[in-house]
Amino acid sequence: AAMRISQLLQAAVDTFGGLAAAKGVTLCIVSLLPDLERAVFIGDVRRLQQCVNNGVSNSIKFTEAGGTVTIRARRGDDALAQAEPHANSTAAAAAAAAVPH
């Protein structure tokens, strides 16, 4: 099956937007570069959506009220033009800052 990367990310926002809002967490998608906006993923779309959803769900779970979960996709370093979806949260940034160096 084939699916646009933008649809994949939007599906995660549609699925978890209510949960994020109920917790007081902002959920947003970073605008995709034009080549990723048009990019189509061909493969197991259900499995990829599950992976994206797990990342978004965990990010919301560990982000405190007033925080933000940002979903983004970027082109991988591989010449085969892979997209790497990421869910970043203010919780992850806070945890990283708390680790002694």
Buried (B, 14 or more C-beta within 10 A) or exposed (E): EEBBBBBBBBBBBEBBBEBBEEBEBBBEBEEBEEEBEEBEBEEEBEEBBEEBBEBBBBBBEBBEEEBBBBBBBBBEEEEEEEBEBBBBBBBBEEEEEEEEE
